[in-house]
Amino acid sequence: MNDFDFLIGSWTVLNRRRLNYLDPASEWEEFTGLSTSRRLFEGGGNIDEMVCPTFSGLTLRLFDVEQKEWSLYWSNSKDGVLQPPVVGAFTDGVGEFFGADLYAGEEIYARFIWSDITEDSAHWEQAFSQDGGQTWLTNWTMDFSRR
């Protein structure tokens, strides 16, 4: 239930994302964000806000006690819409989360992976699949460094 306790506190986040999330030839952009995270529900929830040069983002994470899995919800200041969750769990220190979503009007399957977690750093990446999870294209990565 306390899987996301590592994220509590303030972070500098190096973001790298494709300009077109579905195009393997797309150029990448890099930018830095500042993220602050805090616990909810004694570790059964977590919320963070990341402030970047052109937008702010919010992630709400909730642990389903019965299912023993997390639901991760994302919203940003550009549209203010709470996106459908990706759902999953941590195994051997790596978190994998999956969910159906839309990108540019197209149905996709999304995957988030949390890995390389230490006291002072962590790695996150997002990938989309257009074929139901057969193949994946990583389109956004974040490297967290504790502030």
HUFEN-V720598 format. One record per residue. RES is the residue in three letters. PHI is phi in whole degrees, 0 to 359 (999 if undefined). PSI is psi as a letter, one per 20 degrees, with the letter a starting at -180 (999 if undefined). Layout:
res-><RES RES>
phi-><PHI PHI>
psi-><PSI PSI>
//
This chain:
res-><MET ASN ASP PHE ASP PHE LEU ILE GLY SER TRP THR VAL LEU ASN ARG ARG ARG LEU ASN TYR LEU ASP PRO ALA SER GLU TRP GLU GLU PHE THR GLY LEU SER THR SER ARG ARG LEU PHE GLU GLY GLY GLY ASN ILE ASP GLU MET VAL CYS PRO THR PHE SER GLY LEU THR LEU ARG LEU PHE ASP VAL GLU GLN LYS GLU TRP SER LEU TYR TRP SER ASN SER LYS ASP GLY VAL LEU GLN PRO PRO VAL VAL GLY ALA PHE THR ASP GLY VAL GLY GLU PHE PHE GLY ALA ASP LEU TYR ALA GLY GLU GLU ILE TYR ALA ARG PHE ILE TRP SER ASP ILE THR GLU ASP SER ALA HIS TRP GLU GLN ALA PHE SER GLN ASP GLY GLY GLN THR TRP LEU THR ASN TRP THR MET ASP PHE SER ARG ARG>
phi-><999 258 304 264 299 303 274 296 122 246 224 263 237 272 262 221 219 288 289 236 297 254 255 296 266 298 290 254 240 236 201 254 232 244 239 229 233 218 283 229 52 54 103 276 206 200 221 220 234 245 255 241 301 243 196 238 231 226 240 248 241 230 263 273 298 291 279 59 215 261 245 247 245 236 215 221 289 288 234 66 256 280 285 301 283 258 233 175 206 263 225 53 82 240 260 236 222 228 187 281 203 239 224 51 80 254 289 225 244 253 225 247 231 255 208 50 274 231 296 241 203 198 235 230 214 240 224 242 237 259 234 72 100 289 228 229 239 292 232 204 231 223 246 264 233 298 270>
psi-><h k h j h h i p b p q p o o q o q q h o i i o i i q q q q q q q r p q p q q q q l k i j r q p q p p p r h i r q q p p p p p p o g g i l q q p p p q q r i h i k p o q q q q p b r p p l j p p p p q q q a q p l i p p r p q p p p p r l p a h j r q p q q p q q p j k k j g q q o p i p q p o p p p 999>
//
